[in-house]
C-alpha cells in the first residue's frame, strides 16, 4: 500500500433521502466491488438535540434504498469534542476504520469545521480516502469541505456581514483549492426573497465572490444534484436532476445532469504523498484495518452509558455535584467507569 489510490468524492446539494438521492447512491454503490460498509458521521448536525434522528433518517433511507446491495450501515455519533461523543475518540470511530463509503450530510457547515478540523475522525476519513474509500457529502458537509466555508447560518439567519471562514479544504492536498456552494438554484423564498446561491441570493453572492482570493474556482450545485469527482479517471460527472455551475476567472460554465468534464477544468491536479499531514498513530490504525490487522482499541461503550456520561458532564458544568455522583454510580452499576481527562470523559469497562 505505497501508492495513493483515492476513491471518488460525491458532493450532493440536497435531496440525499429523496428519489434523486437514492439514484445517486445507487450509482455510487454499483461502482463498489462488494456489499458496502457505510459509515455515517453525525458531526455536522451534532449541535442539534435530535442529531441522532437526523443521521438516523439517512441510515434508514439507505437500508431501504440499497437493500439489494446488502449494505452494512453504522451511524457514528461523533457530535462534539470534549464530550462522550467526541470525533477524537478512537473507540467511537472504530466503524470508520473498515468503511468503504463514508457519508456526512446536513447540519451547520461552520460547526462541522470546528468539530472536525485536525480531529481523529477527519484524519481517518482522509487516510481511508487516499486508500480507496468513497466519500459522499451532502448539504452542510458539501460546504464544509471547501477551502473557504460559507457561514450560511451566520449570514442568512444571524445577519452577519458576508464573509468566508477557513474550511476543511479536502481538495487542497490535490492542488485543487475549491469552494462548493450547494442549493444553488434554491427557490424557497419565492418571488419575494432570492434564496438561490445557498440562501445568499445573487446580489450577496456577487459580494462574497469579491472576498475570495483570486484563482479559486467556485462550484455551485443545483438542488437534487451531485457532482462526482473521480480521481482515477480524472473526470467529473454531474448526477441527479439539475446542473453544476463552475465559476473561475470571472467566467461561468454550466454542466447539465449526465454531462462530464475533465478534472483539469478545476485546476492543476496532483496526487499528495500517501500519509502526508496524517498523524502516524492514525495512519497505522487505518493501515492495520486495511490489511486485516487488529489495531489496539478500547471497547465501545453502549449508547446507554454514553447518554449517562453526557448527562453527568452537564451536571458537572452546572456544578451539581450530587447529580453528577449519582450518575457516576449508575454508570458503575451498568459495568463501566468514567475517567475525567483534560480531553473530556473517557469510558472504560470495569473488571468483573
C-alpha positions, 0 to 999 in steps of 0.5 A, a space after each residue: 500500500 505505497 501508492 495513493 489510490 483515492 476513491 471518488 468524492 460525491 458532493 450532493 446539494 440536497 435531496 440525499 433521502 429523496 428519489 434523486 438521492 437514492 439514484 445517486 447512491 445507487 450509482 455510487 454503490 454499483 461502482 463498489 466491488 462488494 456489499 458496502 460498509 457505510 459509515 455515517 458521521 453525525 458531526 455536522 448536525 451534532 449541535 442539534 438535540 435530535 442529531 441522532 434522528 437526523 443521521 438516523 433518517 439517512 441510515 434508514 433511507 439507505 437500508 431501504 434504498 440499497 437493500 439489494 446491495 446488502 449494505 452494512 450501515 453504522 451511524 457514528 455519533 461523533 457530535 462534539 469534542 470534549 464530550 462522550 461523543 467526541 470525533 477524537 475518540 478512537 473507540 467511537 470511530 472504530 466503524 470508520 476504520 473498515 468503511 468503504 463509503 463514508 457519508 456526512 450530510 446536513 447540519 451547520 457547515 461552520 460547526 462541522 469545521 470546528 468539530 472536525 478540523 485536525 480531529 481523529 475522525 477527519 484524519 481517518 476519513 482522509 487516510 481511508 480516502 487516499 486508500 480507496 474509500 468513497 466519500 459522499 457529502 451532502 448539504 452542510 458537509 458539501 460546504 464544509 469541505 471547501 477551502 473557504 466555508 460559507 457561514 450560511 447560518 451566520 449570514 442568512 439567519 444571524 445577519 452577519 456581514 458576508 464573509 468566508 471562514 477557513 474550511 476543511 479544504 479536502 481538495 487542497 492536498 490535490 492542488 485543487 483549492 475549491 469552494 462548493 456552494 450547494 442549493 444553488 438554484 434554491 427557490 424557497 423564498 419565492 418571488 419575494 426573497 432570492 434564496 438561490 446561491 445557498 440562501 445568499 441570493 445573487 446580489 450577496 453572492 456577487 459580494 462574497 465572490 469579491 472576498 475570495 482570493 483570486 484563482 479559486 474556482 467556485 462550484 455551485 450545485 443545483 438542488 437534487 444534484 451531485 457532482 462526482 469527482 473521480 480521481 482515477 479517471 480524472 473526470 467529473 460527472 454531474 448526477 441527479 436532476 439539475 446542473 453544476 455551475 463552475 465559476 473561475 476567472 470571472 467566467 461561468 460554465 454550466 454542466 447539465 445532469 449526465 454531462 462530464 468534464 475533465 478534472 483539469 477544468 478545476 485546476 492543476 491536479 496532483 496526487 499528495 504523498 500517501 500519509 502526508 499531514 496524517 498523524 502516524 498513530 492514525 495512519 497505522 490504525 487505518 493501515 492495520 484495518 486495511 490489511 486485516 490487522 487488529 489495531 489496539 482499541 478500547 471497547 465501545 461503550 453502549 449508547 446507554 452509558 454514553 447518554 449517562 456520561 453526557 448527562 453527568 458532564 452537564 451536571 458537572 458544568 452546572 456544578 451539581 455535584 450530587 447529580 453528577 455522583 449519582 450518575 457516576 454510580 449508575 454508570 458503575 452499576 451498568 459495568 463501566 467507569 468514567 475517567 475525567 481527562 483534560 480531553 473530556 470523559 473517557 469510558 472504560 469497562 470495569 473488571 468483573 
